[in-house]
Amino acid sequence: MIDNFDEELFEENFSIVIDSKQNPLRLDKFLLGRLFNTTRSKIQNAIQKGVILINNKQVKSNYKVKPGDVVTGTIPKKREPGSVVKAEELPLDIVYEDEDVLIINKKAGMVVHPGISNYSGTLVNALKFYFENKNLPVMEGNDVDRPGIVHRIDKFTTGLLLIAKNEKAMTFLAKQFFDHSIEREYLALVWGNFDTVKGVIDKNIGRSLKNRKVMATFEEEDIGKRAVTHYEVLEDLYYVSLVKCKLETGRTHQIRVHMKYIGHPVFNDEIYGGDKIVKGTVFTKYKQFVQNCFGLIPGFALHAHTLGFIHPTTKEKMIFKADLPDEFSEVLDKWRKYVSVRKDSI
């Protein structure tokens, strides 16, 4: 099971008010007769992921629509003609490989799998070339354009990514993700300093009711899905902090959304408010310093640092770590020097 859902596979928002003469009918069946260029399985997946709502609330596919209900969501895009993903010779930073698994240290800016109008330069393109078009396994419920992908990380998140090389490995690893037994730790540079060194954020995450392309936290238990992030402050740099985040669940944008929720957005995250000065002085020199730091990172400061799992064949626990990318480290050093100078001047 993959927690991350692909918003790029959807386009224009729609809103349907159920007619007064409509007989009770399952939501998925109702939409199948109203939406073009889609399938029932894709509709069910969209409903499950909270992309399609009834009266602004998540429901199940077997919900029966009734007169007066308002169905809102987005229409699945039709795959473009000639959009079959092709093999491309792209650089891969391979951390480990055996007969069952491949572990990649992904660079910032590389999309994991193709989307509409984005059929080149992705990790999947690179994997197709690397494996010489051998048939890698596909996660149940996904299409053939995501071979070997067990999970994913955002475009600008760097770090470790696990690839399954055969069906046995795919099934075995997918269950670990489903059971939340995979060990995943991220390093993030976030705005502000913390009152406590450690904490847990247990807050549902789902698609924003205002903007379906971004995620949001919800107080209501019946909206979104439960998301749990454990965090620990590794370094307090006064205006920013380096934190370690351990995922108990794996929702879309989980760390970014949870950090925003507690008032510490990830540094340079333009979607969740980290690309603005959240804490600091009003002096021009400080503003210029922050802008220079923004310019050094090709995205936001989030890195998949640790990945641990049970190997599908040996059944041994394997743990891998990936050092921070140079740009992330450089920004950290700049903040350390800035804070050091500030302390010396007090």
Secondary structure, DSSP 8 states (H G I E B T S, - for coil): ------GGGEEEEEEEE--TT---EEHHHHHHTT-SS--HHHHHHHHHTTSSEETTB---TT-EE-TT-EEEEEEE----TT-----------EEEE-SSEEEEEE-TT--SS-BTTB-SSSHHHHHHHHTTT------TTS-TTSTTBS----TT-EEEEEEE-SHHHHHHHHHHHHTT-SEEEEEEEEES--SSSEEEEE-EEEE-SS-TTSEEEESSTTSSB--EEEEEEEEE-SSEEEEEEEESS--TTHHHHHHHHTT--BTT-TTTTTTS--SS---HHHHHHHHHHHHHSSS-SEEEEEEEEE-TTT--EEEEE----HHHHHHHHHHHHHHHHHHHH-
